[in-house]
Amino acid sequence: MLQALRVRDFRLLWSANLVSGLGSWLLAIAAPAHVLAATDSLLATGLVVAAEYLPFLRLGPVAGVLADRVDRRKLLVGTDVLRAAAIALLFTADTAPWIVHVAVLIESAATVVFMPAMQAHVPAVVGTGALLSSANALNAVINGTVRLVGGPLGAALLLTAGFPALVAIDVATYLFSAVAIFATRRRDRPDREAGGSPSAPACRSCASTP
C-alpha cells in the first residue's frame, strides 16, 4: 500500500491532503460551539452548521467541472489560500460573531472545489496501475482518519487553547497544504475526457477533503 509514497510529488500531495483535510474538520464542532457561547442563540448556532454543509449540497457539480477544465495544481493552491484567508477572518469573531457564518461558508465552498480537484489530480501524478491503487488506499486512510479525529480535536483545542489559537492552527494547515502543492511539478492543463463526465462531486460525509 505504501508504493505511491516513493513518488516525491505524491508525498507532497498526500501530506497536503492530510493536513488540509484536518483543517476542514477542526471547526466542525468548535465553530458552532463558539457561536453558541458568544451569542447564546440556537438560531445563530444552527446557521453555522448550515453554512458548513450548504456548499456541499449546492456546489458539487460546479466543482467537478472546474476540476476537469482548469489547471488542477493552481486550483488546489488557490482554494487553500482562499480557505486560509477565510479562516483568518475568525480572528475578529469575538467582536463580530456573525463573521463566523461568512468565514465557514467560504471555507466550505472552497473545500467543495478542492476535494474533486485533488482526487482528479492524483492519477496525473502517480499514473495508473499499482501506484494509483496505492495512492487511493493511502488517501482513503487519510479521509477516514481526519473524519474521526478532526472534529473532536478541534473541540479539545477550543477548550484548552482557546478560539484564537484554534483559528491560527487552522490557517496554518491550509497554508502548509498550499506550499506543499505548489512545490509539486507543474503539469499540462488536463484535457477533457472524450465523452467523459466531470469528476464526481464530493461531500463532507464521504470524504474529508479534502
Secondary structure, 3 states (H helix, E strand, C coil): CCHHHHCHHHHHHHHHHHHHHHHHHHHHHHHHHHHHHHHCCHHHHHHHHHHHHHHHHHCHHHHHHHHHHCCHHHHHHHHHHHHHHHHHHHHHCCCCCCHHHHHHHHHHHHHHHHHHHHHHHHHHHHCCCHHHHHHHHHHHHHHHHHHHHHHHHHHHHHHHCCHHHHHHHHHHHHHHHHHHHHCCCCCCCCCCCCCCCCCCCCCCCCCCCC
